[in-house]
Amino acid sequence: MTKINKKRVEEFIRVDHAGERGAIKIYEGQLLALNTLVKDENLKKTIEEMKVHEKEHCQFFENEIKKRNIKPTKFLPLWDLLGVGLGFGSTLLGKKAAMLCTASVEEVIDEHYLNQINQLDKSEKDLKKKITKFRQDEIDHKDIAYDEGATKKGPYLLLDKIIKTGSRIAINISEKI
């Protein structure tokens, strides 16, 4: 197996940092809706618990960015706004939409992290181990979302496609810029 090049690893870290920060912002938007307009204490507790994992993931990538002197994506301010908006808006649509938001994003991240895991070699064994752990956390979040009512039936299918397309676009941009 050829050694993964440094530039590719930097892209992984840049995009993963942006993605984990984006997840936090989505949850912040959902919590904003739940603390102001939508009252659902059980959903609020579920989202707060998942947000703890995202903070752990984000902190790891934040440290990697500093340690390796990698420039974060220039789009962080835009992703922050879009993440909060997506979280807030999906929660206003109801619990099924809020949970579908989590499920849709996590399905894209599962695929994204698996792709990275398959590319990382022994020279990046610690990074690979962390991404593997984080991927499992994201799969767990997806499962929680479906247990809590996420669905792709009816109009929710369109919402799923919109969220997944947006997530994939953000990944492609954040890797490079």
C-alpha positions as CSV (number, residue, x, y, z in Angstrom):
1,M,0.0,0.0,0.0
2,T,1.4,3.4,-0.9
3,K,1.8,5.9,1.9
4,I,-1.0,8.5,2.0
5,N,0.3,11.9,1.1
6,K,0.4,14.8,3.6
7,K,-1.9,17.0,1.5
8,R,-4.6,14.4,1.6
9,V,-4.4,13.9,5.3
10,E,-4.6,17.7,5.7
11,E,-7.8,17.7,3.6
12,F,-9.2,14.9,5.8
13,I,-8.5,16.9,9.0
14,R,-9.8,20.2,7.5
15,V,-13.1,18.7,6.3
16,D,-13.6,16.7,9.5
17,H,-13.1,19.7,11.6
18,A,-15.6,21.7,9.6
19,G,-18.1,18.8,9.7
20,E,-17.9,18.2,13.4
21,R,-18.2,22.0,14.0
22,G,-21.2,21.9,11.6
23,A,-22.8,19.1,13.6
24,I,-22.5,21.2,16.8
25,K,-24.1,24.2,15.0
26,I,-27.0,22.0,13.7
27,Y,-27.6,20.8,17.3
28,E,-27.3,24.4,18.6
29,G,-30.0,25.5,16.1
30,Q,-32.2,22.6,17.2
31,L,-31.7,23.5,20.8
32,L,-32.5,27.2,20.1
33,A,-35.8,26.1,18.6
34,L,-36.4,23.8,21.5
35,N,-35.6,26.5,24.1
36,T,-37.8,29.1,22.4
37,L,-40.6,27.9,20.2
38,V,-40.9,24.1,20.4
39,K,-41.3,22.4,23.7
40,D,-40.1,18.8,23.8
41,E,-37.9,18.1,26.8
42,N,-37.2,14.5,25.7
43,L,-36.0,15.6,22.3
44,K,-33.9,18.4,23.9
45,K,-32.2,15.8,26.2
46,T,-31.5,13.5,23.2
47,I,-29.9,16.3,21.2
48,E,-27.9,17.6,24.2
49,E,-26.4,14.1,24.6
50,M,-25.5,13.8,20.9
51,K,-24.0,17.3,21.0
52,V,-21.5,16.2,23.7
53,H,-20.0,13.6,21.3
54,E,-19.7,16.2,18.5
55,K,-17.9,18.6,20.8
56,E,-15.4,15.8,21.6
57,H,-14.9,15.1,17.9
58,C,-14.5,18.8,17.1
59,Q,-12.0,19.3,19.8
60,F,-9.8,16.5,18.5
61,F,-9.8,18.0,15.0
62,E,-9.2,21.5,16.4
63,N,-6.1,20.2,18.1
64,E,-5.0,18.4,15.0
65,I,-5.4,21.6,13.0
66,K,-3.2,23.5,15.5
67,K,-0.6,20.7,15.9
68,R,-0.2,20.1,12.1
69,N,-0.5,23.8,11.2
70,I,-3.4,23.2,8.8
71,K,-5.6,26.1,7.7
72,P,-9.3,25.5,8.5
73,T,-11.8,25.9,5.7
74,K,-12.5,29.5,4.9
75,F,-16.2,28.7,4.8
76,L,-16.5,28.1,8.6
77,P,-18.6,31.3,9.2
78,L,-21.0,30.3,6.4
79,W,-21.2,26.6,7.6
80,D,-21.9,28.0,11.1
81,L,-24.9,30.0,9.8
82,L,-26.2,27.3,7.6
83,G,-25.9,24.7,10.4
84,V,-27.8,26.8,12.9
85,G,-30.4,27.5,10.3
86,L,-30.8,23.9,9.3
87,G,-31.1,22.8,12.9
88,F,-33.6,25.5,13.8
89,G,-35.6,25.0,10.6
90,S,-35.8,21.2,10.8
91,T,-36.9,21.4,14.4
92,L,-39.7,23.9,13.6
93,L,-41.0,21.3,11.1
94,G,-41.4,18.8,14.0
95,K,-39.6,16.0,15.8
96,K,-39.6,13.7,12.7
97,A,-37.9,16.4,10.6
98,A,-35.4,17.2,13.4
99,M,-34.4,13.6,13.8
100,L,-34.3,13.1,10.0
101,C,-31.8,16.0,9.9
102,T,-29.5,14.0,12.2
103,A,-30.1,10.7,10.4
104,S,-29.4,12.3,6.9
105,V,-26.2,14.1,8.0
106,E,-25.0,11.0,9.8
107,E,-25.6,8.7,6.8
108,V,-23.4,11.0,4.7
109,I,-20.7,11.2,7.5
110,D,-20.7,7.4,7.9
111,E,-19.9,7.0,4.2
112,H,-17.4,9.9,4.4
113,Y,-15.5,8.5,7.4
114,L,-15.5,5.0,6.0
115,N,-13.8,6.3,2.8
116,Q,-11.2,8.1,4.9
117,I,-10.6,5.0,7.1
118,N,-10.0,3.0,3.9
119,Q,-7.4,5.5,2.7
120,L,-5.4,5.9,5.9
121,D,-2.4,3.7,6.4
122,K,-0.1,2.8,9.3
123,S,1.6,6.2,9.2
124,E,-1.6,7.7,10.5
125,K,-2.7,4.9,12.8
126,D,-3.8,7.3,15.6
127,L,-5.9,9.4,13.3
128,K,-7.4,6.3,11.8
129,K,-8.3,5.0,15.3
130,K,-10.0,8.3,16.2
131,I,-12.0,8.5,12.9
132,T,-13.1,4.9,13.4
133,K,-14.3,5.7,16.9
134,F,-16.0,8.9,15.7
135,R,-17.7,7.0,12.9
136,Q,-19.2,4.6,15.4
137,D,-20.5,7.5,17.4
138,E,-22.1,8.9,14.2
139,I,-23.7,5.6,13.4
140,D,-25.1,5.5,17.0
141,H,-26.5,9.0,16.5
142,K,-28.2,7.9,13.2
143,D,-29.7,4.9,15.0
144,I,-31.0,7.1,17.8
145,A,-32.5,9.4,15.3
146,Y,-34.5,6.6,13.7
147,D,-35.5,5.3,17.1
148,E,-36.8,8.8,17.9
149,G,-39.0,8.9,14.8
150,A,-36.9,10.0,11.8
151,T,-38.5,8.9,8.5
152,K,-38.0,9.2,4.8
153,K,-41.7,8.7,4.0
154,G,-43.6,11.3,2.0
155,P,-42.3,14.8,2.0
156,Y,-39.5,13.8,4.3
157,L,-37.8,12.0,1.4
158,L,-37.2,15.4,-0.3
159,L,-35.8,16.8,3.0
160,D,-33.4,13.9,3.2
161,K,-32.2,14.5,-0.3
162,I,-31.7,18.2,0.3
163,I,-29.8,17.7,3.5
164,K,-27.6,15.0,2.0
165,T,-26.8,17.0,-1.1
166,G,-25.9,20.1,1.0
167,S,-23.7,17.9,3.3
168,R,-21.8,16.5,0.3
169,I,-21.3,19.9,-1.3
170,A,-20.0,21.2,2.1
171,I,-17.6,18.3,2.3
172,N,-16.3,18.8,-1.2
173,I,-15.7,22.5,-0.7
174,S,-14.2,22.2,2.8
175,E,-11.6,19.6,1.7
176,K,-10.1,22.1,-0.7
177,I,-10.8,25.6,0.5
